[in-house]
């Protein structure tokens, strides 16, 4: 069966529902789930061509699968780039990125405010294989420029960052990278293409943890890299074929269906996060609120330009307290008094989650790494879901009012 070709210049909301692959001969309206590890070939000659890559066709689900391809095509369309490649998780996508682009002797410039596992992967694990990394301020463009070297191959940033929601200037970093013959990769996990399209600002590659907002209901692990077809096909596809960080068809199908409601969910969750952030700023036991949608955020204007006028759905805040132990005790008290919020380090769910970054997402970092990243013991991160805001406020007030 051949479906009608989609017209050009569709809005992101339409692409999130319609982009993918053509239906099978059965004409299904909802994308099919192809749970098959391998695919039967019509003859030996065709099999030889498909395994050699000279003819398109599915052979083995570690290398390609129709359901995974549907997700890749949809995500690439949403990001406004040529292609995408799935991975088993967001961290697997970053591993794929580094394995495909870097070799011993190469240099990376990376924000020191990125996710804790990203810090460890790029700075520690790849350091064992001769890749050098310079960590710089997320927001100080001059530090990025000063860190550039003749052997710099990659600049890596996430924006906003986890959990302090620092925002980097994507256009400025792209200019620095390209002037030095390097690539810029941007982790777009917090905003998703519903709010932010880094490629439009000059980024070369976009990283996703589909585990978060792309799925949107906390069901599966998934990741992806989006970008030019030459990198997806010639650089990253061989890594997946060899190293095996492939995305499972079932997980791809779940995220594919999650994308259909991405725009609606992100709008509602951003609205809720802004209301909660404003409320938190008025609470006497809150020392500081970190949320790009607030005028008090240092990069508020930049965030509004890059993120479609939205602050995202993650709000972090510091509770008051004396010394690291006192701050940690007070943060734990607020978290433990909640009855609605889920105490989990995941985010992007329709259920609001709450966590203590210093002992969870960034708990395995050295203390000096946490301090450099600004992760204090009084910091709490809330990823706002779709519950009624009055209930969320009351849940947090239960702990804040009894400190």
C-alpha positions in Angstrom: 0.0 0.0 0.0 1.3 3.5 -0.8 0.1 6.4 1.3 -0.2 10.0 0.2 3.1 12.0 0.4 3.0 14.6 3.2 3.1 18.2 2.0 6.1 20.3 2.9 6.3 22.8 5.7 4.0 21.1 8.1 3.8 22.3 11.7 5.6 20.3 14.4 2.3 19.2 16.0 1.3 17.6 12.7 4.7 16.0 12.1 4.5 14.5 15.6 1.4 12.6 14.6 2.0 11.9 10.9 5.7 11.6 10.1 7.2 8.1 10.1 7.0 5.3 7.5 4.3 4.2 5.1 1.8 1.7 6.4 2.1 -1.9 5.4 -0.1 -3.7 2.9 -2.8 -3.9 5.6 -3.2 -0.1 5.7 -3.0 0.3 9.5 -3.8 3.8 10.8 -1.7 3.3 14.0 1.9 2.5 13.4 2.7 -1.2 13.5 5.0 -2.8 16.0 7.4 -5.2 14.3 8.7 -7.6 17.0 11.0 -9.6 14.9 14.7 -10.1 15.5 15.4 -10.8 11.8 13.8 -10.5 8.4 13.4 -13.2 5.7 15.1 -12.3 2.3 13.5 -13.3 -1.0 16.8 -14.8 -2.3 20.5 -15.0 -1.6 21.4 -12.3 -4.1 19.0 -9.8 -2.4 20.3 -10.8 1.0 23.9 -10.1 -0.2 23.0 -6.7 -1.5 21.1 -5.7 1.7 23.8 -6.9 4.0 26.3 -5.0 1.9 24.2 -1.9 2.1 23.8 -1.4 -1.6 20.1 -2.1 -1.5 17.6 -0.8 1.1 15.8 -3.5 3.1 15.6 -4.9 6.6 17.8 -7.7 7.6 18.4 -7.8 11.4 16.8 -5.6 14.1 20.2 -4.7 15.6 20.9 -2.8 12.4 17.4 -1.6 11.4 13.8 -2.3 12.1 10.6 -0.8 10.6 9.3 0.5 13.9 12.6 2.0 14.9 12.9 3.6 11.5 9.4 5.2 11.9 10.5 6.8 15.2 13.8 7.9 13.7 12.0 9.5 10.7 9.5 11.2 13.0 12.1 12.6 15.3 14.2 13.9 12.5 11.2 15.7 11.0 10.4 17.3 14.4 14.0 18.5 14.8 14.1 19.8 11.2 17.1 17.7 10.3 17.9 15.0 7.6 18.1 11.9 9.7 18.1 10.3 13.2 19.4 7.1 14.7 17.9 5.4 17.7 19.8 4.1 20.8 18.9 2.0 23.8 19.0 5.0 26.1 20.0 8.7 26.2 23.4 7.7 27.6 23.8 5.1 24.9 23.2 7.9 22.4 26.0 10.0 23.9 28.3 6.9 24.0 27.5 6.4 20.3 28.3 10.1 19.6 31.7 9.8 21.3 32.6 6.5 19.8 31.7 7.7 16.3 33.5 11.1 16.5 36.4 10.7 18.8 39.8 8.9 18.9 42.8 9.0 21.1 44.4 12.5 21.1 41.2 14.3 20.4 39.9 17.1 22.6 36.4 17.9 23.8 35.0 21.1 25.3 32.0 20.3 27.6 29.9 22.3 30.0 30.6 21.4 33.6 26.9 21.6 34.3 25.8 18.6 32.3 24.1 15.5 33.7 26.3 13.6 36.1 26.6 10.5 34.0 27.5 12.6 31.0 30.3 14.1 33.0 31.6 10.7 34.0 31.3 9.3 30.5 33.1 12.1 28.6 35.5 13.2 31.3 36.5 9.9 33.0 35.7 6.9 30.8 36.8 8.4 27.5 39.8 9.8 29.3 41.0 6.3 29.7 41.2 6.0 26.0 43.2 9.1 25.4 40.4 11.7 24.8 41.0 14.9 26.7 38.2 17.1 28.0 38.1 20.6 29.2 35.0 21.5 31.3 33.9 25.1 31.2 31.1 27.3 32.4 27.7 26.6 30.8 27.0 30.3 30.4 30.3 32.0 29.9 31.0 32.0 26.1 34.5 33.4 26.6 35.4 30.2 28.5 34.3 28.0 25.6 36.3 30.1 23.2 39.4 30.1 25.4 39.2 26.3 25.8 39.4 25.6 22.0 42.6 23.9 20.8 43.8 22.7 17.3 42.8 19.2 18.3 39.3 20.1 19.5 36.8 17.9 17.7 33.6 18.3 19.7 31.7 20.9 21.9 29.0 19.3 24.0 26.3 21.1 25.9 22.8 20.4 27.3 20.4 23.3 27.6 18.8 23.8 30.0 21.0 21.8 32.3 20.0 19.2 34.8 19.1 20.2 37.5 20.0 24.0 37.7 18.4 24.9 34.3 21.3 26.9 33.1 20.9 28.0 29.5 23.7 28.2 27.0 23.8 30.4 23.8 23.5 27.7 21.1 24.2 30.1 18.3 27.4 31.5 20.0 28.7 28.0 20.7 28.0 26.8 17.2 30.0 29.8 15.8 32.9 28.9 18.1 32.9 25.2 17.2 32.7 25.9 13.4 35.5 28.5 13.5 37.7 25.9 15.1 36.7 23.1 12.8 34.7 21.2 15.5 31.1 20.1 15.8 28.6 21.2 18.3 26.3 18.6 19.9 23.4 19.7 22.0 21.4 17.6 24.4 17.8 18.7 23.9 16.3 16.4 26.5 14.7 19.1 28.7 13.1 21.1 25.9 12.4 18.6 23.1 11.7 19.9 19.6 8.3 21.0 20.8 10.1 24.0 22.4 13.6 24.1 20.9 15.3 23.1 17.6 19.0 23.4 18.1 19.8 22.8 14.4 18.1 26.1 13.5 20.6 27.8 15.8 23.6 26.1 14.3 24.0 22.9 16.2 25.3 20.0 14.2 24.0 17.1 16.3 21.1 16.8 18.7 21.0 14.3 21.5 17.8 12.9 23.0 16.8 10.8 26.0 13.5 9.5 24.7 13.0 8.1 28.2 11.9 11.6 29.3 9.4 13.8 27.5 9.4 12.1 24.2 7.8 9.1 25.8 6.2 11.2 28.4 4.8 8.6 30.7 7.9 7.0 32.3 7.4 3.6 30.5 10.6 2.8 28.5 14.3 3.7 28.0 15.2 5.2 24.6 17.7 7.6 23.0 18.6 9.1 19.7 21.0 11.3 17.7 19.6 13.7 15.1 21.5 15.5 12.4 22.9 15.4 8.9 22.4 12.1 7.0 26.2 11.8 6.3 26.9 11.5 10.1 23.9 9.3 10.8 24.6 6.9 7.9 28.4 7.0 7.7 29.6 7.7 11.3 27.0 6.4 13.8 25.2 3.6 11.9 28.5 1.5 11.9 28.9 2.1 15.6 25.4 0.7 16.3 25.9 -2.2 14.0 29.1 -3.2 15.8 28.6 -2.1 19.4 25.0 -3.0 19.7 23.4 -0.1 21.5 20.3 -0.6 19.4 16.9 0.7 20.3 14.4 -2.1 20.8 11.3 -2.1 18.5 8.9 -2.1 21.4 10.5 0.9 23.1 10.6 2.7 19.8 6.9 2.0 19.3 6.1 3.4 22.8 8.0 6.6 22.2 6.6 6.9 18.7 3.1 7.0 20.2 4.2 9.3 22.9 5.4 11.8 20.4 1.8 12.2 19.2 0.9 14.1 22.4 4.3 15.8 22.9 3.2 19.3 22.0 0.1 19.3 24.2 1.9 17.8 27.1 4.8 20.2 26.9 2.6 23.2 26.8 0.6 22.1 29.9 3.6 21.1 31.8 5.4 24.3 31.1 2.4 26.3 32.3 2.3 24.3 35.5 6.0 24.6 36.1 5.9 28.4 35.7 3.0 28.6 38.2 4.8 26.4 40.7 8.1 28.3 40.3 6.3 31.6 41.0 4.7 30.1 44.1 8.1 28.7 45.3 9.7 32.1 45.0 7.1 33.4 47.6 7.9 30.7 50.1 10.0 31.8 53.1 11.8 28.5 53.5 13.0 28.6 49.9 16.3 30.3 49.3 16.4 30.3 45.5 14.4 29.0 42.6 16.0 27.9 39.3 13.6 28.2 36.4 14.3 29.8 33.0 10.7 31.1 32.7 11.2 33.4 35.7 12.5 36.9 35.1 14.9 36.3 38.0 16.7 33.5 36.0 20.1 34.8 34.8 19.4 33.6 31.2 15.7 34.3 31.1 15.8 36.4 27.9 18.0 33.9 26.1 15.8 31.1 27.2 12.7 32.8 25.9 14.4 33.3 22.5 15.6 29.8 22.2 12.8 27.9 23.8 9.7 29.3 22.0 8.9 31.5 24.9 8.6 28.6 27.4 10.7 27.8 30.5 10.4 24.0 30.3 8.8 21.7 32.9 11.7 21.3 35.4 11.9 23.5 38.5 14.7 23.3 41.0 15.0 25.1 44.3 17.2 25.5 47.4 15.7 25.1 50.8 17.2 27.2 53.7 19.4 25.6 56.3 22.7 25.8 58.1 25.7 23.9 56.7 25.7 20.9 54.3 24.2 18.5 56.8 21.5 20.9 57.8 20.6 21.7 54.2 20.5 18.0 53.3 18.3 17.2 56.3 15.9 20.0 55.4 15.8 18.9 51.7 15.1 15.3 52.8 12.3 16.5 55.1 10.6 18.4 52.3 10.9 15.4 50.0 9.7 12.8 52.5 6.6 14.9 53.5 5.2 14.6 50.0 2.3 12.2 49.4 1.6 12.9 45.7 4.9 13.6 44.1 6.9 10.5 43.1 10.3 10.3 44.8 12.3 9.3 41.7 15.2 10.7 39.7 13.4 10.3 36.4 11.7 13.2 34.7 9.4 14.0 31.8 6.6 11.9 33.2 2.9 12.9 33.4 3.4 12.2 37.1 5.3 15.0 38.9 8.6 13.7 40.3 10.9 15.0 43.0 14.5 14.2 43.8 17.6 15.3 45.7 20.2 15.7 42.9 23.2 15.7 45.3 22.5 12.1 46.3 20.8 10.7 43.2 21.5 12.0 39.7 24.8 13.6 40.8 25.5 11.3 43.7 28.4 9.5 42.1 30.3 12.6 41.3 33.2 13.7 43.5 32.4 16.5 45.9 34.5 19.0 43.9 32.6 18.0 40.8 29.3 18.7 42.5 30.5 22.0 43.8 31.8 23.0 40.4 28.4 22.1 38.9 26.6 24.1 41.7 24.9 21.1 43.2 24.3 21.9 46.8 22.9 19.7 49.5 19.8 21.9 49.9 18.9 21.5 46.2 15.6 19.8 45.2 14.5 19.2 41.7 10.8 18.9 40.7 9.8 17.8 37.2 6.2 19.0 36.9 3.6 16.6 35.5 -0.1 17.0 34.8 -1.6 17.0 38.3 -3.6 20.0 39.5 -1.2 22.7 40.7 -3.1 23.3 43.9 -2.4 19.7 44.9 1.3 20.0 44.1 1.6 23.2 46.0 -0.1 21.7 49.1 2.2 18.6 48.8 5.3 20.8 48.9 3.9 23.1 51.5 3.5 20.2 53.9 7.3 19.9 54.2 8.3 23.6 53.7 5.9 24.8 56.3 7.2 22.4 58.9 11.0 23.1 58.5 
